[in-house]
Amino acid sequence: LSDCLACDSCMTLEEGARVFQQNQKEFFRVLNLNKKCDTSKHKVLAVSLCPQSLPYFAAKFNLSVNEAAKRLCGFLKSLGVQYVFDTTIAADFSILESQREFVQRYQRRNQEEHALPMFASACPG
């Protein structure tokens, strides 16, 4: 999250404040608190893995992407993370929605002045 370029103001100020709280320092602070307090007072930690990060780990440790995902998940859980989510399906849905929007815009290109071009991206952060 510290890599956010604020390229398109995709967040409101309130969302930005929440995102700011999700950083490495806060992550380790909560992990340490969870180790020290009663389990009934633990904060739930959830991590999402984006599909773009897994090939990096796979190449770095000479593993398949699936094996890298399994090992990274196991490592995070060994630290005390309760939930690890793979966001590949969310990325797939995003691509499908962009594709659907492009087809609609392309079909309206002669009726609507600003139908094209269409800009789309995935957040580089």
Summary of the structure (lengths in Angstrom):
residues: 125
radius of gyration: 19.3
end to end distance: 6.2
largest distance: 64.2
contacts: 255
relative contact order: 0.13
helix: 53%
strand: 6%
